[in-house]
Amino acid sequence: MKKAIIDGMCCEGCARDINHIFKNIYGVTNVEVSLEGCYVLFDGFVSSDVISSALAVEGYKLLSIEKLA
């Protein structure tokens, strides 16, 4: 599982948008969005550039992705 830290997620509407964005990226599965922590947990082998581009289209910014144990 990986954890993507997102800038710009401030409300439930943002969390729904980001959930939708991640679920529509080919190769991403098991999406869980945390509004309080401003992060997304997900599985998949997708480059950070793909995720960053998908988020940028909707006005969000990918700060980092870390692999969880």
N, CA and C atoms as an extended XYZ file, in Angstrom:
207
Properties=species:S:1:pos:R:3:atomname:S:1:resname:S:1:resid:I:1 pbc="F F F"
N         0.851       -1.182        0.000 N   MET     1
C         0.000        0.000        0.000 CA  MET     1
C         0.887        1.232        0.000 C   MET     1
N         0.405        2.279       -0.652 N   LYS     2
C         1.127        3.543       -0.733 CA  LYS     2
C         0.262        4.658       -0.162 C   LYS     2
N         0.930        5.714        0.261 N   LYS     3
C         0.241        6.867        0.854 CA  LYS     3
C         0.633        8.110        0.061 C   LYS     3
N        -0.354        8.752       -0.541 N   ALA     4
C        -0.131        9.982       -1.298 CA  ALA     4
C        -0.621       11.165       -0.468 C   ALA     4
N         0.264       12.110       -0.222 N   ILE     5
C        -0.084       13.322        0.514 CA  ILE     5
C        -0.552       14.359       -0.505 C   ILE     5
N        -1.747       14.904       -0.267 N   ILE     6
C        -2.380       15.807       -1.224 CA  ILE     6
C        -2.545       17.198       -0.625 C   ILE     6
N        -2.198       18.222       -1.412 N   ASP     7
C        -2.417       19.610       -1.007 CA  ASP     7
C        -3.683       20.121       -1.693 C   ASP     7
N        -4.540       20.786       -0.933 N   GLY     8
C        -5.742       21.374       -1.506 CA  GLY     8
C        -7.028       20.662       -1.137 C   GLY     8
N        -6.927       19.578       -0.352 N   MET     9
C        -8.125       18.850        0.074 CA  MET     9
C        -8.614       19.482        1.379 C   MET     9
N        -9.770       20.168        1.311 N   CYS    10
C       -10.204       20.922        2.489 CA  CYS    10
C       -11.612       20.578        2.977 C   CYS    10
N       -12.372       19.772        2.210 N   CYS    11
C       -13.747       19.476        2.608 CA  CYS    11
C       -14.171       18.109        2.069 C   CYS    11
N       -15.376       17.696        2.441 N   GLU    12
C       -15.902       16.407        1.967 CA  GLU    12
C       -16.016       16.370        0.450 C   GLU    12
N       -16.360       17.486       -0.157 N   GLY    13
C       -16.450       17.555       -1.614 CA  GLY    13
C       -15.099       17.288       -2.262 C   GLY    13
N       -14.047       17.864       -1.691 N   CYS    14
C       -12.688       17.631       -2.193 CA  CYS    14
C       -12.319       16.160       -2.051 C   CYS    14
N       -12.643       15.580       -0.899 N   ALA    15
C       -12.332       14.167       -0.656 CA  ALA    15
C       -13.043       13.280       -1.676 C   ALA    15
N       -14.296       13.592       -1.996 N   ARG    16
C       -15.038       12.827       -3.019 CA  ARG    16
C       -14.393       12.981       -4.387 C   ARG    16
N       -13.985       14.217       -4.727 N   ASP    17
C       -13.312       14.466       -6.005 CA  ASP    17
C       -12.029       13.643       -6.112 C   ASP    17
N       -11.225       13.681       -5.067 N   ILE    18
C        -9.946       12.981       -5.072 CA  ILE    18
C       -10.156       11.471       -5.122 C   ILE    18
N       -11.156       10.987       -4.414 N   ASN    19
C       -11.491        9.559       -4.476 CA  ASN    19
C       -11.823        9.167       -5.921 C   ASN    19
N       -12.620        9.997       -6.570 N   HIS    20
C       -13.013        9.746       -7.968 CA  HIS    20
C       -11.791        9.788       -8.897 C   HIS    20
N       -10.919       10.748       -8.693 N   ILE    21
C        -9.710       10.870       -9.516 CA  ILE    21
C        -8.871        9.604       -9.406 C   ILE    21
N        -8.603        9.172       -8.170 N   PHE    22
C        -7.762        7.986       -7.967 CA  PHE    22
C        -8.410        6.725       -8.530 C   PHE    22
N        -9.710        6.585       -8.347 N   LYS    23
C       -10.386        5.385       -8.842 CA  LYS    23
C       -10.409        5.321      -10.368 C   LYS    23
N       -10.190        6.451      -11.030 N   ASN    24
C       -10.177        6.482      -12.490 CA  ASN    24
C        -8.775        6.424      -13.089 C   ASN    24
N        -7.759        6.272      -12.248 N   ILE    25
C        -6.398        6.098      -12.756 CA  ILE    25
C        -6.174        4.610      -12.977 C   ILE    25
N        -5.848        4.245      -14.212 N   TYR    26
C        -5.639        2.837      -14.552 CA  TYR    26
C        -4.497        2.262      -13.711 C   TYR    26
N        -4.775        1.146      -13.059 N   GLY    27
C        -3.766        0.471      -12.248 CA  GLY    27
C        -3.849        0.771      -10.763 C   GLY    27
N        -4.694        1.705      -10.371 N   VAL    28
C        -4.854        2.049       -8.955 CA  VAL    28
C        -6.060        1.291       -8.397 C   VAL    28
N        -5.869        0.645       -7.240 N   THR    29
C        -6.939       -0.095       -6.580 CA  THR    29
C        -6.956        0.225       -5.090 C   THR    29
N        -7.995       -0.236       -4.416 N   ASN    30
C        -8.125       -0.121       -2.948 CA  ASN    30
C        -7.906        1.310       -2.453 C   ASN    30
N        -8.647        2.241       -2.995 N   VAL    31
C        -8.493        3.668       -2.667 CA  VAL    31
C        -9.222        3.990       -1.364 C   VAL    31
N        -8.504        4.633       -0.445 N   GLU    32
C        -9.086        5.118        0.811 CA  GLU    32
C        -8.611        6.553        1.010 C   GLU    32
N        -9.550        7.494        1.113 N   VAL    33
C        -9.215        8.909        1.269 CA  VAL    33
C        -9.410        9.335        2.720 C   VAL    33
N        -8.416       10.037        3.273 N   SER    34
C        -8.520       10.603        4.619 CA  SER    34
C        -8.550       12.119        4.509 C   SER    34
N        -9.713       12.700        4.742 N   LEU    35
C        -9.839       14.158        4.709 CA  LEU    35
C        -9.034       14.797        5.837 C   LEU    35
N        -9.112       14.222        7.027 N   GLU    36
C        -8.424       14.788        8.191 CA  GLU    36
C        -6.912       14.799        7.998 C   GLU    36
N        -6.370       13.740        7.406 N   GLY    37
C        -4.926       13.648        7.223 CA  GLY    37
C        -4.443       14.169        5.882 C   GLY    37
N        -5.368       14.542        5.003 N   CYS    38
C        -5.048       15.029        3.657 CA  CYS    38
C        -4.183       14.033        2.886 C   CYS    38
N        -4.585       12.754        2.946 N   TYR    39
C        -3.841       11.740        2.210 CA  TYR    39
C        -4.772       10.709        1.608 C   TYR    39
N        -4.212        9.917        0.689 N   VAL    40
C        -4.924        8.830        0.039 CA  VAL    40
C        -4.079        7.572        0.165 C   VAL    40
N        -4.696        6.492        0.619 N   LEU    41
C        -4.037        5.192        0.623 CA  LEU    41
C        -4.500        4.444       -0.619 C   LEU    41
N        -3.571        3.770       -1.292 N   PHE    42
C        -3.936        3.033       -2.501 CA  PHE    42
C        -2.914        1.952       -2.804 C   PHE    42
N        -3.315        1.008       -3.633 N   ASP    43
C        -2.422       -0.015       -4.154 CA  ASP    43
C        -2.252        0.235       -5.638 C   ASP    43
N        -1.122       -0.198       -6.173 N   GLY    44
C        -0.902       -0.109       -7.611 CA  GLY    44
C         0.490        0.372       -7.948 C   GLY    44
N         0.870        0.106       -9.177 N   PHE    45
C         2.172        0.526       -9.684 CA  PHE    45
C         1.942        1.592      -10.746 C   PHE    45
N         1.837        2.831      -10.279 N   VAL    46
C         1.564        3.973      -11.151 CA  VAL    46
C         2.595        5.046      -10.833 C   VAL    46
N         3.117        5.687      -11.856 N   SER    47
C         4.127        6.713      -11.613 CA  SER    47
C         3.508        7.926      -10.913 C   SER    47
N         4.340        8.604      -10.159 N   SER    48
C         3.867        9.807       -9.463 CA  SER    48
C         3.487       10.893      -10.468 C   SER    48
N         4.106       10.893      -11.643 N   ASP    49
C         3.764       11.879      -12.678 CA  ASP    49
C         2.321       11.719      -13.145 C   ASP    49
N         1.873       10.468      -13.293 N   VAL    50
C         0.498       10.202      -13.727 CA  VAL    50
C        -0.483       10.708      -12.671 C   VAL    50
N        -0.204       10.390      -11.420 N   ILE    51
C        -1.073       10.821      -10.324 CA  ILE    51
C        -1.064       12.341      -10.207 C   ILE    51
N         0.118       12.936      -10.265 N   SER    52
C         0.246       14.386      -10.156 CA  SER    52
C        -0.531       15.096      -11.264 C   SER    52
N        -0.432       14.591      -12.482 N   SER    53
C        -1.145       15.193      -13.615 CA  SER    53
C        -2.654       15.093      -13.451 C   SER    53
N        -3.126       13.921      -13.014 N   ALA    54
C        -4.567       13.721      -12.816 CA  ALA    54
C        -5.102       14.667      -11.746 C   ALA    54
N        -4.347       14.856      -10.673 N   LEU    55
C        -4.764       15.761       -9.602 CA  LEU    55
C        -4.724       17.223      -10.051 C   LEU    55
N        -3.690       17.591      -10.802 N   ALA    56
C        -3.504       18.980      -11.224 CA  ALA    56
C        -4.663       19.465      -12.101 C   ALA    56
N        -5.209       18.585      -12.900 N   VAL    57
C        -6.342       18.947      -13.759 CA  VAL    57
C        -7.504       19.479      -12.926 C   VAL    57
N        -7.660       18.938      -11.721 N   GLU    58
C        -8.761       19.352      -10.842 CA  GLU    58
C        -8.335       20.362       -9.782 C   GLU    58
N        -7.089       20.835       -9.831 N   GLY    59
C        -6.640       21.881       -8.917 CA  GLY    59
C        -6.001       21.396       -7.631 C   GLY    59
N        -5.621       20.128       -7.575 N   TYR    60
C        -4.957       19.587       -6.388 CA  TYR    60
C        -3.488       19.353       -6.695 C   TYR    60
N        -2.673       19.246       -5.644 N   LYS    61
C        -1.240       19.054       -5.838 CA  LYS    61
C        -0.774       17.846       -5.034 C   LYS    61
N        -0.022       16.975       -5.715 N   LEU    62
C         0.589       15.828       -5.050 CA  LEU    62
C         1.862       16.311       -4.376 C   LEU    62
N         1.940       16.153       -3.060 N   LEU    63
C         3.132       16.576       -2.320 CA  LEU    63
C         4.160       15.462       -2.254 C   LEU    63
N         3.712       14.241       -1.996 N   SER    64
C         4.640       13.107       -1.919 CA  SER    64
C         3.876       11.797       -1.944 C   SER    64
N         4.610       10.733       -2.248 N   ILE    65
C         4.068        9.369       -2.165 CA  ILE    65
C         5.082        8.554       -1.390 C   ILE    65
N         4.601        7.837       -0.391 N   GLU    66
C         5.490        6.957        0.364 CA  GLU    66
C         4.917        5.555        0.403 C   GLU    66
N         5.799        4.587        0.400 N   LYS    67
C         5.375        3.192        0.457 CA  LYS    67
C         5.249        2.804        1.920 C   LYS    67
N         4.111        2.205        2.271 N   LEU    68
C         3.870        1.764        3.640 CA  LEU    68
C         4.263        0.303        3.782 C   LEU    68
N         4.706       -0.071        4.949 N   ALA    69
C         5.122       -1.456        5.187 CA  ALA    69
C         3.936       -2.400        5.249 C   ALA    69
